């Protein structure tokens, strides 16, 4: 009996680890929902802000109610221009400028389809989220093999993207609290 118990505990531990990777909790989910509600209340479809954690980095987002939130974070070669746009609350223009003329090595682009935060795995008959960072795109569709990744690499990319997206959402929420 004593030999069976340690083996059973080891099996439970391994199963628990595998289940944890499959059902990783999204940090960005509650923040994305908060931002969507705040944008709805302010009747805005875009928002932008300076990144308080990283000097010289800006964040912009386009919001399509009930459908998707597109967010970008990047450095911009002419920060004075973006500062002026932020002052005038030209949020859509900041988003467009970041998308078109940001420094490529600093750029992270998030596609949050469903406006429910990043999800590591696609639910059946639902769109999937994605991230593009430094020119490499990862689709969070649960098919890491198709993307030539191991499950561990895929989950590491997801965790990093979810963490960064959460920081971006925090900055955008703080901007909205200042007054749209």
C-alpha distance (Angstrom), angle and dihedral (degrees) to the residues before:
residue distance angle dihedral
X1 . . .
X2 3.79 . .
X3 3.82 91.3 .
X4 3.78 91.8 52.1
X5 3.81 95.6 53.1
X6 3.84 97.6 58.9
X7 3.82 89.9 45.9
X8 3.79 91.2 49.7
X9 3.81 91.2 48.4
X10 3.79 90.5 50.7
X11 3.81 90.7 51.0
X12 3.81 91.4 50.0
X13 3.82 90.1 49.0
X14 3.83 92.8 51.1
X15 3.80 92.4 46.1
X16 3.81 89.6 48.5
X17 3.80 91.3 53.2
X18 3.80 92.7 49.3
X19 3.81 91.5 47.7
X20 3.81 90.8 49.3
X21 3.80 91.9 56.3
X22 3.78 91.1 49.6
X23 3.79 96.1 48.4
X24 3.79 102.7 34.5
X25 3.78 110.9 167.0
X26 3.80 116.7 -116.8
X27 3.82 114.3 -125.9
X28 3.79 90.4 -166.7
X29 3.83 96.8 55.6
X30 3.83 99.0 85.5
X31 3.81 91.8 40.3
X32 3.81 93.4 51.1
X33 3.79 90.2 51.2
X34 3.83 90.7 48.2
X35 3.80 91.6 50.0
X36 3.81 92.0 48.1
X37 3.82 91.0 51.0
X38 3.82 91.3 47.6
X39 3.81 92.3 48.3
X40 3.81 90.2 48.2
X41 3.82 90.8 50.0
X42 3.82 91.7 48.6
X43 3.83 91.0 43.7
X44 3.82 90.7 -125.9
X45 3.78 130.0 142.4
X46 3.80 96.1 -170.5
X47 3.79 139.2 36.2
X48 3.80 134.7 178.2
X49 3.79 138.2 -177.0
X50 3.77 145.3 166.8
X51 3.78 112.4 -95.0
X52 3.82 104.1 -110.4
X53 3.81 91.7 -159.8
X54 3.81 99.2 49.2
X55 3.82 119.6 43.9
X56 3.79 114.0 -133.4
X57 3.81 94.4 19.0
X58 3.80 123.1 115.9
X59 3.78 131.1 -164.8
X60 3.78 127.8 -151.0
X61 3.79 134.2 176.7
X62 3.78 138.2 -170.4
X63 3.77 116.7 -155.0
X64 3.78 126.6 -155.2
X65 3.84 103.7 -172.8
X66 3.79 113.5 -114.8
X67 3.77 91.9 -6.1
X68 3.80 116.6 63.6
X69 3.77 148.9 -21.2
X70 3.79 117.7 -147.7
X71 3.79 113.9 -164.1
X72 3.77 132.1 -177.6
X73 3.77 132.9 -171.6
X74 3.81 122.9 -171.7
X75 3.77 149.5 128.2
X76 3.78 116.1 -97.3
X77 3.79 124.6 -148.2
X78 3.82 93.8 -135.3
X79 3.82 105.6 40.1
X80 3.81 92.0 170.3
X81 3.81 88.6 67.7
X82 3.79 93.2 51.8
X83 3.80 91.4 45.3
X84 3.81 88.7 55.7
X85 3.82 91.2 48.6
X86 3.81 90.8 50.0
X87 3.80 90.4 49.7
X88 3.82 89.2 54.5
X89 3.83 91.0 43.6
X90 3.81 91.2 -119.4
X91 3.79 90.8 154.4
X92 3.80 97.6 158.1
X93 3.81 90.0 53.3
X94 3.82 90.8 51.5
X95 3.81 89.0 52.0
X96 3.82 91.3 49.0
X97 3.81 92.8 47.0
X98 3.81 91.5 50.3
X99 3.78 90.8 48.9
X100 3.77 94.8 49.4
X101 3.80 107.3 31.9
X102 3.79 109.3 20.4
X103 3.79 122.1 128.3
X104 3.85 101.5 -90.7
X105 3.81 96.4 -140.4
X106 3.80 91.4 55.5
X107 3.81 97.8 45.1
X108 3.81 125.3 112.4
X109 3.80 119.3 175.8
X110 3.81 121.5 -168.3
X111 3.80 127.2 -164.2
X112 3.80 109.8 -162.3
X113 3.79 103.9 -176.0
X114 3.77 109.8 -167.8
X115 3.83 92.5 22.6
X116 3.80 88.7 -110.5
X117 3.79 101.2 119.4
X118 3.76 124.5 -96.9
X119 3.78 115.0 -42.8
X120 3.82 119.9 -161.3
X121 3.78 94.6 -147.8
X122 3.76 132.6 37.3
X123 3.76 117.2 -117.2
X124 3.79 115.7 -136.8
X125 3.83 113.8 -82.1
X126 3.81 91.8 5.6
X127 3.79 129.9 110.1
X128 3.79 118.1 -109.0
X129 3.78 131.4 -127.5
X130 3.77 126.0 -120.6
X131 3.77 144.9 -170.5
X132 3.77 133.7 -152.4
X133 3.76 116.5 -162.1
X134 3.79 125.3 172.1
X135 3.78 90.6 -12.8
X136 3.82 96.3 -52.2
X137 3.79 117.7 113.4
X138 3.79 124.1 -154.0
X139 3.79 121.6 -171.6
X140 3.79 114.0 -151.6
X141 3.78 93.1 -143.4
X142 3.81 95.6 123.5
X143 3.82 92.7 -110.6
X144 3.80 101.2 111.6
X145 3.82 92.1 156.7
X146 3.82 91.3 62.4
X147 3.81 87.3 54.5
X148 3.80 90.7 49.7
X149 3.80 92.6 -114.0
X150 3.77 133.1 126.1
X151 3.80 116.3 -121.2
X152 3.82 88.3 -109.3
X153 3.84 92.3 53.1
X154 3.81 90.7 46.0
X155 3.82 92.3 51.4
X156 3.81 91.2 45.8
X157 3.83 89.9 54.3
X158 3.80 90.0 46.3
X159 3.81 93.1 49.9
X160 3.81 92.7 49.0
X161 3.82 92.3 46.5
X162 3.81 92.4 46.8
X163 3.81 91.1 49.4
X164 3.82 92.7 48.7
X165 3.81 92.5 43.9
X166 3.82 88.9 52.7
X167 3.82 89.8 53.6
X168 3.80 90.4 48.6
X169 3.80 91.9 49.8
X170 3.82 90.9 49.1
X171 3.82 90.6 54.0
X172 3.81 92.1 47.9
X173 3.81 91.8 48.6
X174 3.80 89.9 50.4
X175 3.82 89.4 52.1
X176 3.80 90.7 52.1
X177 3.81 91.0 50.1
X178 3.80 89.0 57.0
X179 3.79 86.3 60.6
X180 3.77 128.2 -81.8
